[in-house]
Amino acid sequence: MREKLELLRELQELDGDLNARRRERAQMALELAEIDEEVARVQEMVDKLDAGVATLSGQRSDLSHDLVLEEGNVSRAEGRLPTIKTQREYVAVLKEIDTAKKMNKDIQDKIAALETELAAVNRDRDEKVAEMAAIKERVASRQEEIATAIGTCDQVLGAGDSRRDEFLAKLPTRMRKRYEMLLDRRAGVAIVEARQGVCTGCNMNLPPQLFNSLFTTKEILDCPHCNRMLYLAESC
């Protein structure tokens, strides 16, 4: 039984190390996710601004095309004036020219407004692109550092899990199941020292008879308060 007890202690130590390593990995993965989220947030802004630039540019192109058409209408109408023979037709053509010129002015005003808006959006886009470049430059080395550390951590965890399986395979089925149950229910700590009459898992005083039995028993005893398995501290 002494051999099984020592095996449980080694297993508990290994599980403690593995759990600490998993927490460390989770923290690194969280930091990496936060970096990715920051980059994605700014990239989303850049994408929206790119879409805005494309929309405004398309509207400006359409208006420019309309302006060319209306200017052509004015030119053609003005070209007809010398050939007009009646006053009524002359007045009608002048009205057509005036209407077309007003439409041209309206289109030109819209183009000017679009160009102002487009310039503002382009400035915002340039700012976000510069911000994106600065973020990527700032986090690039950290991303690489975290990725390398996570890779190393995964290797250590893989080797540790293999070693853990070897430990578990050496334990009797009932003992293995009890250990796993306590590990799950007692915050990752299934076996603890009994030191100076106290369970170091829950810091509760052990019954004197139970504590004294630890010196002589060949069985693995449990704390009556937290149910963790007990082993005798070397200092006792």
Secondary structure, 3 states (H helix, E strand, C coil): CHHHHHHHHHHHHHHHHHHHHHHHHHHHHHHHHHHHHHHHHHHHHHHHHHHHHHHHHHHHHHHHHHHHHHHHHHHHHHHHHHHCCCHHHHHHHHHHHHHHHHHHHHHHHHHHHHHHHHHHHHHHHHHHHHHHHHHHHHHHHHHHHHHHHHHHHHHHHHHHHHHHHHHHHCCCHHHHHHHHHHHHHCCCCCEEEEECCEECCCCCECCHHHHHHCCCCCCCCECCCCCCEEEECCCC
